[in-house]
Amino acid sequence: MTIQFELAPLIALIAGILILVMPKLLNYIVAAYLIFIGIIGLFNIQI
């Protein structure tokens, strides 16, 4: 049996847990996500 993990859902899960534990992290997590997605879009990187 092979288990494959996708990156986006794993990041979303970790971010959600961190936001529940520390709500002040929301701004930083959203900013980091937007920067990450922007870089991926600019350089056309396949994840």
C-alpha positions in Angstrom: 0.0 0.0 0.0 1.4 3.4 -1.0 0.4 6.6 0.7 0.9 9.8 -1.3 0.7 13.3 0.3 -0.1 16.4 -1.7 1.6 19.5 -0.5 -1.3 22.0 -0.5 -3.7 20.1 1.7 -0.9 19.4 4.2 0.1 23.0 4.4 -3.6 24.0 4.8 -4.0 21.5 7.7 -0.9 22.8 9.5 -1.9 26.4 8.9 -5.4 25.7 10.2 -4.1 24.1 13.4 -1.7 26.9 14.0 -4.4 29.5 13.5 -6.6 27.7 16.1 -3.8 27.6 18.6 -2.5 31.1 18.0 -5.0 33.4 16.2 -2.5 36.2 15.9 -0.6 34.1 13.4 -3.4 34.5 10.8 -2.0 37.6 9.2 1.5 36.0 8.8 0.1 32.7 7.5 -2.1 34.4 4.9 0.8 36.7 3.8 3.2 33.7 3.5 0.7 31.7 1.5 0.0 34.6 -0.9 3.7 35.2 -1.4 4.3 31.4 -2.0 1.4 31.2 -4.5 2.6 34.4 -6.2 6.1 33.0 -6.7 4.8 29.7 -8.0 2.6 31.6 -10.5 5.4 33.9 -11.7 7.9 31.1 -12.3 5.3 28.6 -13.5 6.4 25.9 -11.0 4.5 22.7 -10.9 3.9 21.3 -7.4 
